[in-house]
Structure formats: structure tokens, C-alpha cells
Amino acid sequence: AEYERAPEQVLSTPDDLTAALFAPGAAAFAHVAEHVGDDGEPEIAGFALWFRNFSTWTGRHGVYLEDLYVRPELRGHGYGRSLLAELARICVERGYQRLEWSVLDWNTPSIEFYRALGARPMDEWTTFRLDGEGLEKLGRS
């Protein structure tokens, strides 16, 4: 959230994430990359948090990557690529047709990284979000 310049928008708590990832019937998943520190002890380098989606166009599930994070001091060491490669492997292994995510327009380093992996922007699509008051109003109508 700090990197995306919106830390004040975070509402989730550690308990929320624990429930989402580890409760019975969990629908969100995470992969963690480890880095061995100078002291020889493993530490978390980054993570990918994702969930399955579905395409009526392909008739298949896919993966939606909600968050990809690598600690700033460990960026450029291949952890982000490894996390994305693992999600791609899951897609291939399970017959999922797509691995998708969103990136902020100003995030040039990430956009260049994703393009270098072969990802392409879906310029003809606009993401919409219904939340807050609009969500409440429609949900109660």
C-alpha cells in the first residue's frame, strides 16, 4: 500500500488475512519466497496472493494475482519472477487459461518487468469497481 501511495486505504488486519488464507473453504491462496539472510537464516523475501477466476470465453478457470510484493531491498534478485513462474506453472498444470493482474498506470518499473516476461496490457478493457456507498446502495436495492 505504501508503494502504491495509498496506505490509508488498507482496511485488512492480520486476522482478516489469516481467515482468508487458512479458514475452511479458503478461496485465497499465497506463495512465499524465502531469502537466506547473511546470518544463514531464511526470511520472507516476498509473496504472491491470488485467487481463482473463471472465463466464460474459455470455459476455464484462471488465476487472478491480487498482490505481488517483494521487499524493496531484495528486488532485482529474481523473487518476483519466481513467484510469477510458480503461478504460471499452476495454470499450466491445472489447465487454467489465464494469469491476470492489474498494475497502476504510473508503475513503470513493474510494467517493464511484466512486459519482459511476455505479459501484455489489456488496453481495450477498463476495470470498474463498485464499493463503499455505491455498493451499499445497489446491494440494498
C-alpha positions in Angstrom: 0.0 0.0 0.0 2.9 2.4 0.7 4.5 1.6 -2.7 1.1 2.2 -4.3 0.8 5.5 -2.4 -2.3 4.6 -0.6 -1.5 3.2 2.9 -4.6 5.0 4.3 -6.9 2.8 2.2 -5.8 -0.5 3.9 -8.6 -1.9 6.0 -7.5 -5.6 6.4 -5.9 -6.9 9.5 -3.6 -9.9 10.1 -6.7 -11.7 11.4 -8.6 -11.0 8.1 -5.7 -12.4 6.1 -5.4 -15.4 8.3 -9.1 -16.2 7.9 -9.0 -15.6 4.1 -6.0 -17.9 3.7 -6.4 -20.6 6.3 -10.1 -20.9 7.2 -12.0 -24.0 6.0 -13.1 -23.3 2.4 -10.5 -20.6 1.9 -10.7 -19.0 -1.5 -7.5 -17.0 -1.4 -4.0 -18.5 -1.7 -0.5 -17.3 -1.2 3.0 -18.3 -2.1 6.0 -17.0 -0.2 9.5 -16.5 -1.5 12.3 -17.0 1.0 15.7 -15.4 1.1 18.6 -16.7 3.2 20.0 -13.7 5.1 23.6 -13.0 5.9 23.1 -14.9 9.2 22.1 -18.0 7.3 18.5 -17.8 8.5 15.6 -17.8 6.0 13.5 -14.7 5.8 10.5 -13.7 3.8 11.6 -12.0 0.5 8.1 -11.5 -0.9 4.7 -13.1 -1.6 2.1 -13.6 -4.3 -1.6 -13.6 -3.1 -4.1 -14.9 -5.6 -7.4 -16.5 -6.2 -9.1 -18.4 -9.0 -11.3 -16.7 -11.5 -13.4 -18.0 -14.4 -13.7 -17.1 -18.1 -16.9 -17.7 -19.9 -14.9 -17.1 -23.1 -12.5 -20.0 -22.5 -14.8 -22.1 -20.3 -11.8 -22.5 -17.9 -10.6 -21.2 -14.6 -7.7 -18.8 -14.4 -5.6 -17.1 -11.7 -6.1 -13.5 -10.6 -3.0 -12.2 -8.9 -4.2 -9.7 -6.3 -0.8 -8.8 -4.9 2.8 -9.4 -5.8 5.2 -8.0 -3.3 9.0 -8.2 -2.9 10.8 -6.4 -0.2 12.5 -3.3 -1.7 16.0 -4.3 -0.7 15.5 -7.7 -2.4 14.1 -6.5 -5.7 16.1 -7.4 -8.7 17.1 -10.8 -7.3 14.5 -12.9 -9.2 12.0 -13.4 -6.4 9.1 -11.7 -8.3 9.9 -13.7 -11.4 10.0 -16.9 -9.4 6.6 -16.2 -7.8 5.0 -15.4 -11.2 6.7 -18.5 -12.7 5.1 -20.6 -9.9 1.7 -19.2 -10.7 2.2 -19.8 -14.4 3.2 -23.4 -13.6 0.0 -23.8 -11.6 -2.0 -22.5 -14.5 -0.3 -24.9 -17.0 -0.6 -27.9 -14.6 -4.3 -27.3 -13.9 -5.3 -26.3 -17.4 -6.1 -22.7 -16.4 -6.1 -20.4 -19.4 -5.1 -17.1 -17.9 -2.9 -15.4 -15.3 -4.1 -11.9 -14.9 -3.4 -8.9 -12.6 -3.7 -5.1 -12.5 -0.9 -2.6 -12.3 -1.1 1.2 -11.7 -0.5 3.2 -14.9 2.4 5.1 -13.3 4.2 2.0 -12.1 6.7 1.9 -15.0 9.3 -0.4 -13.3 6.6 -3.1 -12.8 5.1 -2.6 -16.3 8.5 -3.1 -17.9 9.2 -6.1 -15.7 5.8 -7.7 -16.7 6.4 -6.9 -20.4 9.8 -8.6 -20.2 8.1 -11.7 -19.0 5.8 -11.7 -22.1 2.7 -10.2 -20.4 0.7 -7.7 -22.3 -1.7 -5.0 -21.2 -5.3 -5.3 -21.9 -5.7 -1.8 -23.2 -9.2 -2.3 -24.6 -10.6 -3.2 -21.2 -11.4 -0.8 -18.4 -11.6 -2.0 -14.8 -14.7 -1.0 -12.9 -15.1 -1.2 -9.1 -18.3 -0.9 -7.1 -17.5 -0.3 -3.4 -18.4 1.9 -0.4 -21.7 3.8 -0.7 -22.4 2.7 -4.3 -22.0 -0.9 -3.3 -24.3 -0.5 -0.2 -26.9 1.4 -2.2 -27.1 -1.2 -5.0 -26.9 -4.1 -2.6 -29.9 -2.8 -0.6 -32.0 -2.0 -3.7 
